[in-house]
Amino acid sequence: MSLALYGHPFSSYTQKVLIALYENELPFEFRCIGPDTPQHVAEWLRRWPLAKFPLLLDGERQVLETSIIIEHLQLNHPGQLRLLPENPAALDVRFLDRFFDLHVMSPVQHAVSGALTGVPEKRKEALEFAQAKLELAYAWLEKQLAGRDWANGKDFTLADCAAAPSLFYADWTHRIAETYPVLRAYRARLLARPSFARAVEEARPYRALFPLGAPDRD
């Protein structure tokens, strides 16, 4: 087996795949994309001109998009933990995976993009938009997660790989209020999970890159 992952430790979607790799203790080479590694940047762009990461290399096969990467790992490099259960539960897990990517992480990215413009009005508009969307997501998740250890029940799955970085950065963007105790407790369990805790520590040196200002917590 020869696995290589192109990405950046501070990237939420890179972290999503790292969690899956760490959960099943799969050996891989991490090829960080940044100014100090131009060789990785060049190879990554050659393989994927759309310039999105992460990108997984499995031998000479390249796999893109985080959910597809994690399912590829399960099919081709299965470990003790099955991150995508058998049907029909797989549909529920896939839905929750999409929920965290589209309705939690996407608003965060919108706020970040607004801040990166350097224009105060755009920063304010983007942040307000993201906060409104996140508040809707938080309210739905508070009910959805009631009585559950993990996103889809008792087992840690693909949905939790998506939830961990999404809720991590979402709380930085729009603090999860104490009126959502179930969601706050779930985020805390994700942070305590060894696979995600490792990803968080590896990304800690890059916190100054968060354009909204990384809070002094977590």
N, C-alpha and C positions, 0 to 999 in steps of 0.2 A: 504494500500500500504506500502510495506517495501522494499525500495531500498538501496543498499549499493554499493559504488564504491571503488574498490581497485586501487590505482595508486599513482602518485607523482605529486605535484603541478608544478614542473619544466619540467615535461614530456609533449612534444608537443601533443602526442596522448591522454594523460589524459585531457589536456586543451580542446581538441576538443570535448570530451564528456561533460566536465564541462560547456562549452558554451551552449550546447543543454539543459542541466539541468537548467541552470540559465535563459535561454531565456523563458522557460515555467514555471519558479518558482516551479519546482518539488522538494519536500522534499526528502532528502536522507542523508545517513550517509557516510562521507568520511573516508575511512580506508587507511591512509597513509602508504606506503611501504618504510621502511627505518630502519636504525640501532636502532632507538629509539622505534620501534614498532615491536619487533620480533614475537609477536602473530599474527599480520596481515600478516607478511611475511610467516610464517608457514602455515597459512590457505590458503593464495593465492597460494603457491606452491603445497599444497595438492590438490587444485581444478584445477590447471593448471600447470602441471610439465614443460611445455615449457617455463615458466617464462617470459611471456610477459604481459604487462599491458597497458591499464586498463582492468579490469574485473568487470562486473556489476552483482550483485546479485539482482534478483527480487523475493523475497520470497526465495524459494529453487532452483529456476531456475537460472543458470548462463549463461551469454551472453558475447561473446567475439568478438573482432575486432570492431573498433570504428564505422565504417559506419553501421554495423549490430546492434550495441548497440543503435545508434541514431534512426534507423528505428524501432527497438523493442520498444523504448520509445514512438514513435509516434503511433504505433499500439495499445499499451497496456496502455499508460498513456498520451493520447493526451492533448495538451494545446491549448492556443489561437493561437500560431504561428505554422503553418504547415511547417516543415523543408524539407519535401519531397513532392512536388506537385503531382497532378494527372498526369497520362500519357497524352500526350507524353513528356511533359516538364520534367517528372521524369528522363527520359533517359539522358537529357542534364545535369541535376543536378548531376546524378550519374557519368557521364563522368568527369565533372569538379572536383568532389570529388576525383576521382581516379587521375586526373591530379595533383592536389595539393599534394596528398600523395606520388605519384610515381615519379613525375618530379620536385618537389620542395623540399619536406621533405626528400626524399631518398638521394639526393645528399648532403644535410646538414648532415644527419646521416653518410654518407660515410666520409665526412671531419672530423666529430667528432671522428669516430672510428680510423681514421688515427692519429689524435692527441693523442688519449688515448694510443696508442702503446708506446709513449715516444721515438720513433725513429725519428729523424729529417727528414730523407729522406722519410719515409713513411708519415709523417705529410705533407710534401711539396707536394708529389705526390697526396695524397688524396685531399688536398685543391685545387690544380690546376685542378684535375678532376671535383670536385664539382663546381668550379667557371665556368668552360666551360659549364657544364650542366645547371647551373642556368642562365647563360647568354642567352642560347637558350630559356629557359622557360620564362624569363623576356620579351624577344622580342615578343614571341607569345602572352603572356598575355597583353602586351601593346596594341596590336591590338584587341584582344578578348574583353577586358573590355571597349573599347571606347563607350561612350554614355550610360554606365550602372552604376547604383548606387551600385549594388551588383554583385556577380559573374555571376548570370544567369538573371539579369535584375533588376526589381524594388523590388523584395522580397528577404529577408534574408533567406537562405536555408542551407541545409546540406553542400553544396559546400563552403559556407562562414565559417562554423564551421571548415572545413578542411583548408581553406585558412589562417585564422587568425594566428594560431601558426606556420604554414608553412612559411608564409612570414615574420613573426616576427623573427624567427631564421635564415631564409635565408638571410635577410638583415644584420644580424650580421656576417654571413659567407662570403657573397659577396655583398657588398653594392649596393643597387638599385640605379643606376646612375640617374642624373637629366635628362638624355635623355629619361627617361621613366616616364614622369610626370603623366600619367594616372595610372600607377601601383603604384607610390609613393602615389598618392592621395587616391587610394583604400586602401592601407595599413594603411594610417592615419585614414580613416573612420572605419576600423576594430578595430584599437586601441581605438577609441573613443566610440565604441559600449559598453554599460554598462556591458554586459555579459563577453566580452573578457577583458575589463579593470579590472574587478574583478579578473579574472584568472591571469592576469599579476601581479597584486598587491600581490596576494597570493603566487606567485612564486618568488617575488623580493628577499626574504632572501637567495635564493639558487643560485643567479647569479654567485657566485664564482665557481660553479660546471661546468660552461661552459668551456670546455678545450681549445677552441680557443681564449678565453678572451672575456668577455661580455663588449661591448662598453658602455660608460657612456652616454646613451641616452634611450629614450623610458621609 
